[in-house]
Amino acid sequence: MTGWAHSNADRATREGVAAEIRAWMRAATDSPLYLRLAGAIAEDPTMLDVVARIDNVPPMNLLFGAVQLLRGGPLSDISYAEFREFVLANEQRIVEIGCTRRTQTNEARRCAVILPFVAQAVAELGGGPVHAVEIGASAGLVTCLDRYAYDYGDGVIRAAGNGAGSAGGELVFTCENRGGFAVPGTVPTFATRTGLDLAPVDIDDEDQRAWLEALVWPEHTERLARFRTAIAVRRATPVTLVAGDALTELPRVIASLPPGPVLLFHTVALYQMSAPWHRELDNVVAGLSRERPLARVAFEPRAGFTHSVITTALAFADAPAVGVGHHHGEWVDRVA
C-alpha cells in the first residue's frame, strides 16, 4: 500500500506521524489549501498529537473531513491559526468522527477511468447484460456506472437506447484518455447492481450525505456539483446495498443473483484493508470464478505508484497494472 493509504508509520512518535503526513501530501496536490495546512501540521507538535489520535486511514482526509462537517461546509482560504484554533476547540469530536467514520468519498467520475476495462471485461463475458457487484460501494454512486454518459474527447458515449439522457438527469463524465485506450461505442448494460460495504451510506440520511460532501476537497466545486447530480441518478437507479465484510458477504451475494455472468469491481476502496485481507479476497474470488463466469476490474492505490493502478485479473494482489488513473477520474493513462 502507499504511505498515505494504509500507513505503517510509527504512530507512537511525532516524527512518525509527521512522516505519514508528508507522504500523504505527495498525493494531495489537488488541494493547495490542504497542502498548506498539512505542511504546517507536520511542524506543530500539538497538532501532531491530535492526528496521532485518529486511529484510522487516511487520518488527514478524516481530519479535514471532520472539520468541514462540523463547520457546515467547505473551508475557504482559512488561516492556519484559525484552523488550529477550531481543531483544538473541537478536538474530542473531531477525533471521534475520525475514528468512527470512513473515507467513503464515492467519487462517481472514477467510472470513467475503469469504463474501457469494464467494457472489455463485459465483452469477454459474452457481451450481454452482467450482474454488477461493487466492493466498497459507499452510497452506490459508482455502482451506477451504466447510468452515466462519458466523453473522452471524441463525442459522448451513452448506454444503448439512452440518447436523450439517463435516469435522474444526464451526468456526463469527461476524462482525458492519455493512454489511447479503446473505448466502447455504447456503455455496457447491467442486469442488476449490488454494492457491498462495511457501512453502506443511506443517501436519504442527511447526516450521512453531509459526511460524503465533507470529504470533497474545498477547491473542488465542480466535483461537489457532480456528487449532487450523481445522487439524483442514484435515487432513480435500482441498487441493492449490502452491509458486511466482502470475505463473507460476497459469496452470499453472488449465490443470490439470477443466472448470468458477474462483473466485480472496486475503486480506491480496498486500500483501507490489510494485505492479508487482500490475499483472502483473492482466494474467495478465485473460488467464485469456478462456479460461474466472473471478471474483476480494480482501480486501487499500490506501493511504488504515485497514482492508483488499474488491474483486470481475478487476483488483485499480484496482478500486473494495465493502466493508471487520476484518483478523482480526470484522466486515465498507460503504466510508464
Contacts in CASP RR format, 6 or more apart in sequence:
PFRMAT RR
TARGET T0000
AUTHOR 0000-0000-0000
METHOD contacts of the structure
MODEL  1
MTGWAHSNADRATREGVAAEIRAWMRAATDSPLYLRLAGAIAEDPTMLDV
VARIDNVPPMNLLFGAVQLLRGGPLSDISYAEFREFVLANEQRIVEIGCT
RRTQTNEARRCAVILPFVAQAVAELGGGPVHAVEIGASAGLVTCLDRYAY
DYGDGVIRAAGNGAGSAGGELVFTCENRGGFAVPGTVPTFATRTGLDLAP
VDIDDEDQRAWLEALVWPEHTERLARFRTAIAVRRATPVTLVAGDALTEL
PRVIASLPPGPVLLFHTVALYQMSAPWHRELDNVVAGLSRERPLARVAFE
PRAGFTHSVITTALAFADAPAVGVGHHHGEWVDRVA
1 271 0 8 1.000
1 275 0 8 1.000
1 301 0 8 1.000
1 302 0 8 1.000
1 303 0 8 1.000
2 23 0 8 1.000
2 27 0 8 1.000
2 271 0 8 1.000
2 301 0 8 1.000
2 302 0 8 1.000
2 303 0 8 1.000
2 304 0 8 1.000
2 305 0 8 1.000
3 9 0 8 1.000
3 20 0 8 1.000
3 23 0 8 1.000
3 24 0 8 1.000
3 303 0 8 1.000
4 20 0 8 1.000
4 23 0 8 1.000
4 24 0 8 1.000
4 26 0 8 1.000
4 27 0 8 1.000
4 28 0 8 1.000
4 58 0 8 1.000
4 60 0 8 1.000
4 301 0 8 1.000
5 57 0 8 1.000
5 58 0 8 1.000
5 271 0 8 1.000
5 272 0 8 1.000
5 301 0 8 1.000
6 57 0 8 1.000
6 271 0 8 1.000
6 272 0 8 1.000
6 273 0 8 1.000
6 274 0 8 1.000
7 20 0 8 1.000
7 23 0 8 1.000
7 57 0 8 1.000
7 58 0 8 1.000
7 59 0 8 1.000
9 16 0 8 1.000
9 17 0 8 1.000
9 19 0 8 1.000
9 20 0 8 1.000
9 23 0 8 1.000
10 16 0 8 1.000
10 17 0 8 1.000
11 17 0 8 1.000
11 20 0 8 1.000
11 52 0 8 1.000
11 55 0 8 1.000
12 52 0 8 1.000
14 45 0 8 1.000
14 48 0 8 1.000
14 49 0 8 1.000
14 52 0 8 1.000
17 48 0 8 1.000
17 51 0 8 1.000
17 52 0 8 1.000
18 42 0 8 1.000
18 43 0 8 1.000
18 48 0 8 1.000
20 51 0 8 1.000
20 59 0 8 1.000
21 38 0 8 1.000
21 39 0 8 1.000
21 41 0 8 1.000
21 42 0 8 1.000
21 48 0 8 1.000
21 51 0 8 1.000
21 60 0 8 1.000
22 39 0 8 1.000
22 42 0 8 1.000
24 38 0 8 1.000
24 58 0 8 1.000
24 60 0 8 1.000
24 61 0 8 1.000
25 35 0 8 1.000
25 38 0 8 1.000
25 39 0 8 1.000
25 42 0 8 1.000
26 306 0 8 1.000
27 306 0 8 1.000
27 327 0 8 1.000
28 34 0 8 1.000
28 35 0 8 1.000
28 38 0 8 1.000
28 60 0 8 1.000
29 35 0 8 1.000
30 217 0 8 1.000
30 219 0 8 1.000
30 220 0 8 1.000
30 328 0 8 1.000
31 217 0 8 1.000
31 218 0 8 1.000
31 219 0 8 1.000
31 220 0 8 1.000
32 219 0 8 1.000
33 75 0 8 1.000
33 77 0 8 1.000
33 78 0 8 1.000
33 217 0 8 1.000
33 218 0 8 1.000
33 219 0 8 1.000
34 60 0 8 1.000
34 64 0 8 1.000
34 217 0 8 1.000
34 218 0 8 1.000
36 80 0 8 1.000
37 64 0 8 1.000
37 78 0 8 1.000
37 80 0 8 1.000
37 83 0 8 1.000
38 60 0 8 1.000
40 47 0 8 1.000
40 80 0 8 1.000
40 84 0 8 1.000
41 47 0 8 1.000
41 48 0 8 1.000
41 51 0 8 1.000
42 48 0 8 1.000
44 84 0 8 1.000
46 84 0 8 1.000
46 88 0 8 1.000
47 84 0 8 1.000
47 87 0 8 1.000
50 63 0 8 1.000
50 87 0 8 1.000
50 88 0 8 1.000
50 91 0 8 1.000
50 94 0 8 1.000
50 95 0 8 1.000
51 59 0 8 1.000
51 60 0 8 1.000
51 63 0 8 1.000
53 91 0 8 1.000
53 95 0 8 1.000
53 99 0 8 1.000
54 62 0 8 1.000
54 63 0 8 1.000
54 94 0 8 1.000
54 95 0 8 1.000
54 98 0 8 1.000
54 99 0 8 1.000
55 99 0 8 1.000
56 62 0 8 1.000
56 98 0 8 1.000
56 99 0 8 1.000
56 101 0 8 1.000
56 102 0 8 1.000
57 103 0 8 1.000
57 271 0 8 1.000
57 272 0 8 1.000
58 103 0 8 1.000
59 98 0 8 1.000
61 103 0 8 1.000
61 215 0 8 1.000
62 97 0 8 1.000
62 98 0 8 1.000
62 101 0 8 1.000
62 103 0 8 1.000
63 87 0 8 1.000
63 94 0 8 1.000
63 98 0 8 1.000
64 75 0 8 1.000
64 217 0 8 1.000
65 97 0 8 1.000
65 211 0 8 1.000
65 214 0 8 1.000
65 215 0 8 1.000
66 93 0 8 1.000
66 94 0 8 1.000
66 97 0 8 1.000
66 98 0 8 1.000
66 101 0 8 1.000
66 214 0 8 1.000
67 75 0 8 1.000
67 83 0 8 1.000
67 86 0 8 1.000
67 87 0 8 1.000
67 90 0 8 1.000
67 94 0 8 1.000
68 74 0 8 1.000
68 75 0 8 1.000
68 213 0 8 1.000
68 214 0 8 1.000
68 215 0 8 1.000
68 218 0 8 1.000
69 97 0 8 1.000
69 210 0 8 1.000
69 211 0 8 1.000
69 214 0 8 1.000
70 86 0 8 1.000
70 90 0 8 1.000
70 93 0 8 1.000
70 94 0 8 1.000
70 97 0 8 1.000
71 86 0 8 1.000
72 210 0 8 1.000
72 214 0 8 1.000
73 213 0 8 1.000
73 214 0 8 1.000
74 216 0 8 1.000
74 218 0 8 1.000
74 221 0 8 1.000
74 224 0 8 1.000
75 83 0 8 1.000
75 218 0 8 1.000
76 218 0 8 1.000
87 94 0 8 1.000
101 211 0 8 1.000
102 198 0 8 1.000
102 199 0 8 1.000
102 272 0 8 1.000
103 215 0 8 1.000
103 272 0 8 1.000
104 136 0 8 1.000
104 138 0 8 1.000
104 139 0 8 1.000
104 197 0 8 1.000
104 199 0 8 1.000
104 201 0 8 1.000
104 211 0 8 1.000
104 212 0 8 1.000
104 215 0 8 1.000
105 138 0 8 1.000
105 212 0 8 1.000
105 215 0 8 1.000
105 216 0 8 1.000
105 268 0 8 1.000
106 137 0 8 1.000
106 138 0 8 1.000
106 139 0 8 1.000
106 140 0 8 1.000
106 141 0 8 1.000
106 142 0 8 1.000
106 201 0 8 1.000
106 212 0 8 1.000
106 227 0 8 1.000
107 141 0 8 1.000
107 142 0 8 1.000
107 223 0 8 1.000
107 227 0 8 1.000
107 267 0 8 1.000
107 268 0 8 1.000
107 327 0 8 1.000
107 328 0 8 1.000
107 329 0 8 1.000
108 141 0 8 1.000
108 142 0 8 1.000
108 144 0 8 1.000
108 148 0 8 1.000
108 171 0 8 1.000
108 173 0 8 1.000
108 226 0 8 1.000
108 227 0 8 1.000
108 230 0 8 1.000
109 173 0 8 1.000
109 175 0 8 1.000
109 223 0 8 1.000
109 226 0 8 1.000
109 328 0 8 1.000
109 329 0 8 1.000
109 330 0 8 1.000
110 142 0 8 1.000
110 267 0 8 1.000
110 268 0 8 1.000
110 299 0 8 1.000
110 327 0 8 1.000
110 328 0 8 1.000
110 329 0 8 1.000
111 142 0 8 1.000
111 145 0 8 1.000
111 148 0 8 1.000
111 150 0 8 1.000
111 173 0 8 1.000
111 267 0 8 1.000
112 150 0 8 1.000
112 152 0 8 1.000
112 173 0 8 1.000
112 174 0 8 1.000
112 175 0 8 1.000
112 329 0 8 1.000
112 332 0 8 1.000
113 175 0 8 1.000
113 267 0 8 1.000
113 299 0 8 1.000
113 310 0 8 1.000
113 325 0 8 1.000
113 326 0 8 1.000
113 329 0 8 1.000
113 332 0 8 1.000
114 145 0 8 1.000
114 265 0 8 1.000
114 267 0 8 1.000
114 297 0 8 1.000
114 299 0 8 1.000
114 310 0 8 1.000
115 145 0 8 1.000
115 150 0 8 1.000
115 157 0 8 1.000
115 183 0 8 1.000
115 184 0 8 1.000
115 187 0 8 1.000
116 177 0 8 1.000
116 181 0 8 1.000
116 182 0 8 1.000
116 183 0 8 1.000
116 184 0 8 1.000
116 332 0 8 1.000
117 181 0 8 1.000
117 297 0 8 1.000
117 310 0 8 1.000
117 312 0 8 1.000
117 322 0 8 1.000
118 145 0 8 1.000
118 188 0 8 1.000
118 263 0 8 1.000
118 265 0 8 1.000
118 297 0 8 1.000
119 183 0 8 1.000
119 184 0 8 1.000
119 187 0 8 1.000
119 188 0 8 1.000
120 182 0 8 1.000
120 312 0 8 1.000
121 263 0 8 1.000
121 295 0 8 1.000
121 296 0 8 1.000
121 297 0 8 1.000
121 312 0 8 1.000
122 128 0 8 1.000
122 130 0 8 1.000
122 188 0 8 1.000
122 263 0 8 1.000
122 295 0 8 1.000
124 295 0 8 1.000
125 261 0 8 1.000
125 263 0 8 1.000
125 293 0 8 1.000
125 295 0 8 1.000
126 261 0 8 1.000
126 293 0 8 1.000
127 188 0 8 1.000
128 188 0 8 1.000
128 189 0 8 1.000
128 261 0 8 1.000
129 188 0 8 1.000
129 189 0 8 1.000
129 190 0 8 1.000
129 191 0 8 1.000
130 188 0 8 1.000
130 190 0 8 1.000
130 191 0 8 1.000
130 260 0 8 1.000
130 261 0 8 1.000
130 262 0 8 1.000
130 263 0 8 1.000
130 295 0 8 1.000
131 190 0 8 1.000
131 191 0 8 1.000
131 192 0 8 1.000
131 194 0 8 1.000
131 254 0 8 1.000
131 257 0 8 1.000
131 258 0 8 1.000
131 260 0 8 1.000
131 261 0 8 1.000
131 262 0 8 1.000
131 263 0 8 1.000
132 143 0 8 1.000
132 145 0 8 1.000
132 146 0 8 1.000
132 190 0 8 1.000
132 191 0 8 1.000
132 192 0 8 1.000
132 193 0 8 1.000
132 194 0 8 1.000
132 262 0 8 1.000
132 263 0 8 1.000
132 265 0 8 1.000
133 194 0 8 1.000
133 195 0 8 1.000
133 196 0 8 1.000
133 250 0 8 1.000
133 253 0 8 1.000
133 254 0 8 1.000
133 257 0 8 1.000
133 262 0 8 1.000
133 263 0 8 1.000
133 264 0 8 1.000
133 265 0 8 1.000
134 140 0 8 1.000
134 142 0 8 1.000
134 143 0 8 1.000
134 193 0 8 1.000
134 194 0 8 1.000
134 195 0 8 1.000
134 196 0 8 1.000
134 264 0 8 1.000
134 265 0 8 1.000
134 266 0 8 1.000
134 267 0 8 1.000
135 195 0 8 1.000
135 196 0 8 1.000
135 197 0 8 1.000
135 246 0 8 1.000
135 250 0 8 1.000
135 264 0 8 1.000
135 265 0 8 1.000
135 266 0 8 1.000
135 269 0 8 1.000
135 270 0 8 1.000
135 281 0 8 1.000
136 195 0 8 1.000
136 196 0 8 1.000
136 197 0 8 1.000
136 198 0 8 1.000
136 246 0 8 1.000
136 266 0 8 1.000
136 269 0 8 1.000
136 270 0 8 1.000
137 143 0 8 1.000
137 195 0 8 1.000
137 196 0 8 1.000
137 197 0 8 1.000
137 200 0 8 1.000
137 239 0 8 1.000
137 241 0 8 1.000
137 269 0 8 1.000
138 197 0 8 1.000
138 200 0 8 1.000
138 201 0 8 1.000
138 212 0 8 1.000
138 269 0 8 1.000
139 200 0 8 1.000
139 201 0 8 1.000
139 202 0 8 1.000
139 203 0 8 1.000
139 208 0 8 1.000
139 209 0 8 1.000
139 212 0 8 1.000
139 231 0 8 1.000
139 234 0 8 1.000
139 241 0 8 1.000
140 193 0 8 1.000
140 195 0 8 1.000
140 200 0 8 1.000
140 201 0 8 1.000
140 234 0 8 1.000
140 239 0 8 1.000
140 241 0 8 1.000
141 227 0 8 1.000
141 230 0 8 1.000
141 231 0 8 1.000
141 233 0 8 1.000
141 234 0 8 1.000
142 265 0 8 1.000
142 267 0 8 1.000
143 193 0 8 1.000
143 194 0 8 1.000
143 195 0 8 1.000
143 239 0 8 1.000
144 193 0 8 1.000
144 230 0 8 1.000
144 233 0 8 1.000
144 234 0 8 1.000
144 237 0 8 1.000
144 239 0 8 1.000
145 187 0 8 1.000
145 190 0 8 1.000
145 265 0 8 1.000
146 159 0 8 1.000
146 187 0 8 1.000
146 188 0 8 1.000
146 189 0 8 1.000
146 190 0 8 1.000
146 193 0 8 1.000
147 159 0 8 1.000
147 166 0 8 1.000
147 167 0 8 1.000
147 233 0 8 1.000
147 236 0 8 1.000
147 237 0 8 1.000
148 166 0 8 1.000
148 171 0 8 1.000
148 172 0 8 1.000
148 173 0 8 1.000
148 187 0 8 1.000
148 230 0 8 1.000
148 233 0 8 1.000
149 156 0 8 1.000
149 157 0 8 1.000
149 158 0 8 1.000
149 162 0 8 1.000
149 165 0 8 1.000
149 166 0 8 1.000
149 170 0 8 1.000
149 171 0 8 1.000
149 172 0 8 1.000
149 173 0 8 1.000
149 187 0 8 1.000
150 156 0 8 1.000
150 157 0 8 1.000
150 158 0 8 1.000
150 172 0 8 1.000
150 173 0 8 1.000
150 175 0 8 1.000
150 183 0 8 1.000
150 187 0 8 1.000
151 157 0 8 1.000
151 172 0 8 1.000
151 173 0 8 1.000
151 174 0 8 1.000
151 175 0 8 1.000
152 174 0 8 1.000
152 175 0 8 1.000
152 176 0 8 1.000
152 177 0 8 1.000
152 183 0 8 1.000
153 174 0 8 1.000
153 176 0 8 1.000
153 177 0 8 1.000
154 183 0 8 1.000
156 172 0 8 1.000
157 183 0 8 1.000
157 184 0 8 1.000
157 185 0 8 1.000
157 186 0 8 1.000
157 187 0 8 1.000
158 165 0 8 1.000
158 166 0 8 1.000
158 186 0 8 1.000
158 187 0 8 1.000
159 166 0 8 1.000
159 186 0 8 1.000
159 187 0 8 1.000
159 188 0 8 1.000
159 189 0 8 1.000
160 186 0 8 1.000
160 187 0 8 1.000
160 189 0 8 1.000
162 187 0 8 1.000
164 170 0 8 1.000
166 233 0 8 1.000
167 233 0 8 1.000
167 236 0 8 1.000
167 237 0 8 1.000
168 232 0 8 1.000
168 233 0 8 1.000
168 235 0 8 1.000
168 236 0 8 1.000
168 237 0 8 1.000
169 229 0 8 1.000
169 232 0 8 1.000
169 233 0 8 1.000
169 236 0 8 1.000
171 226 0 8 1.000
171 229 0 8 1.000
171 230 0 8 1.000
171 233 0 8 1.000
173 226 0 8 1.000
173 329 0 8 1.000
175 329 0 8 1.000
175 330 0 8 1.000
175 331 0 8 1.000
175 332 0 8 1.000
176 330 0 8 1.000
176 331 0 8 1.000
176 332 0 8 1.000
177 183 0 8 1.000
177 331 0 8 1.000
177 332 0 8 1.000
178 331 0 8 1.000
178 332 0 8 1.000
178 333 0 8 1.000
178 334 0 8 1.000
179 323 0 8 1.000
179 332 0 8 1.000
179 333 0 8 1.000
179 334 0 8 1.000
180 334 0 8 1.000
181 332 0 8 1.000
181 334 0 8 1.000
190 263 0 8 1.000
191 258 0 8 1.000
191 260 0 8 1.000
192 238 0 8 1.000
192 240 0 8 1.000
192 257 0 8 1.000
192 258 0 8 1.000
193 237 0 8 1.000
193 238 0 8 1.000
193 239 0 8 1.000
193 240 0 8 1.000
194 239 0 8 1.000
194 240 0 8 1.000
194 241 0 8 1.000
194 242 0 8 1.000
194 253 0 8 1.000
194 257 0 8 1.000
195 239 0 8 1.000
195 240 0 8 1.000
195 241 0 8 1.000
195 242 0 8 1.000
196 242 0 8 1.000
196 244 0 8 1.000
196 246 0 8 1.000
196 249 0 8 1.000
196 250 0 8 1.000
196 253 0 8 1.000
197 241 0 8 1.000
197 242 0 8 1.000
197 243 0 8 1.000
197 244 0 8 1.000
198 243 0 8 1.000
198 244 0 8 1.000
198 245 0 8 1.000
199 243 0 8 1.000
200 241 0 8 1.000
200 242 0 8 1.000
200 243 0 8 1.000
201 208 0 8 1.000
201 209 0 8 1.000
201 211 0 8 1.000
201 212 0 8 1.000
202 208 0 8 1.000
203 209 0 8 1.000
203 231 0 8 1.000
203 234 0 8 1.000
203 235 0 8 1.000
209 231 0 8 1.000
212 227 0 8 1.000
213 224 0 8 1.000
213 227 0 8 1.000
216 223 0 8 1.000
216 224 0 8 1.000
216 227 0 8 1.000
217 223 0 8 1.000
220 328 0 8 1.000
223 328 0 8 1.000
242 249 0 8 1.000
242 253 0 8 1.000
243 249 0 8 1.000
246 281 0 8 1.000
246 284 0 8 1.000
247 277 0 8 1.000
247 280 0 8 1.000
247 281 0 8 1.000
247 284 0 8 1.000
250 264 0 8 1.000
250 281 0 8 1.000
250 284 0 8 1.000
250 285 0 8 1.000
250 288 0 8 1.000
251 284 0 8 1.000
251 288 0 8 1.000
254 262 0 8 1.000
254 288 0 8 1.000
254 291 0 8 1.000
254 292 0 8 1.000
254 294 0 8 1.000
259 292 0 8 1.000
260 292 0 8 1.000
260 293 0 8 1.000
261 292 0 8 1.000
261 293 0 8 1.000
261 294 0 8 1.000
261 295 0 8 1.000
262 288 0 8 1.000
262 292 0 8 1.000
262 293 0 8 1.000
262 294 0 8 1.000
262 295 0 8 1.000
263 294 0 8 1.000
263 295 0 8 1.000
263 296 0 8 1.000
263 297 0 8 1.000
264 285 0 8 1.000
264 294 0 8 1.000
264 295 0 8 1.000
264 296 0 8 1.000
264 297 0 8 1.000
265 296 0 8 1.000
265 297 0 8 1.000
265 298 0 8 1.000
265 299 0 8 1.000
266 298 0 8 1.000
266 299 0 8 1.000
266 300 0 8 1.000
267 298 0 8 1.000
267 299 0 8 1.000
267 300 0 8 1.000
268 299 0 8 1.000
268 300 0 8 1.000
268 301 0 8 1.000
268 308 0 8 1.000
268 327 0 8 1.000
269 300 0 8 1.000
270 278 0 8 1.000
270 281 0 8 1.000
270 298 0 8 1.000
270 300 0 8 1.000
270 316 0 8 1.000
271 300 0 8 1.000
271 301 0 8 1.000
273 281 0 8 1.000
275 317 0 8 1.000
278 316 0 8 1.000
278 317 0 8 1.000
279 317 0 8 1.000
281 316 0 8 1.000
282 314 0 8 1.000
282 315 0 8 1.000
282 316 0 8 1.000
282 317 0 8 1.000
285 294 0 8 1.000
285 296 0 8 1.000
285 314 0 8 1.000
285 315 0 8 1.000
286 314 0 8 1.000
286 315 0 8 1.000
288 294 0 8 1.000
289 314 0 8 1.000
294 314 0 8 1.000
295 312 0 8 1.000
295 314 0 8 1.000
296 311 0 8 1.000
296 312 0 8 1.000
296 313 0 8 1.000
296 314 0 8 1.000
296 316 0 8 1.000
297 310 0 8 1.000
297 311 0 8 1.000
297 312 0 8 1.000
298 310 0 8 1.000
298 311 0 8 1.000
298 312 0 8 1.000
298 316 0 8 1.000
298 319 0 8 1.000
299 308 0 8 1.000
299 309 0 8 1.000
299 310 0 8 1.000
299 325 0 8 1.000
300 308 0 8 1.000
300 309 0 8 1.000
300 311 0 8 1.000
300 316 0 8 1.000
301 308 0 8 1.000
301 309 0 8 1.000
301 327 0 8 1.000
302 308 0 8 1.000
302 309 0 8 1.000
302 321 0 8 1.000
305 321 0 8 1.000
305 324 0 8 1.000
307 324 0 8 1.000
307 325 0 8 1.000
307 326 0 8 1.000
307 327 0 8 1.000
308 324 0 8 1.000
308 325 0 8 1.000
308 327 0 8 1.000
309 321 0 8 1.000
309 323 0 8 1.000
309 324 0 8 1.000
309 325 0 8 1.000
309 335 0 8 1.000
310 321 0 8 1.000
310 322 0 8 1.000
310 323 0 8 1.000
310 324 0 8 1.000
310 325 0 8 1.000
310 332 0 8 1.000
311 319 0 8 1.000
311 320 0 8 1.000
311 321 0 8 1.000
311 322 0 8 1.000
312 319 0 8 1.000
312 322 0 8 1.000
313 319 0 8 1.000
313 320 0 8 1.000
321 335 0 8 1.000
322 335 0 8 1.000
323 332 0 8 1.000
323 333 0 8 1.000
323 334 0 8 1.000
323 335 0 8 1.000
324 332 0 8 1.000
324 333 0 8 1.000
324 334 0 8 1.000
324 335 0 8 1.000
324 336 0 8 1.000
325 331 0 8 1.000
325 332 0 8 1.000
325 333 0 8 1.000
326 332 0 8 1.000
END
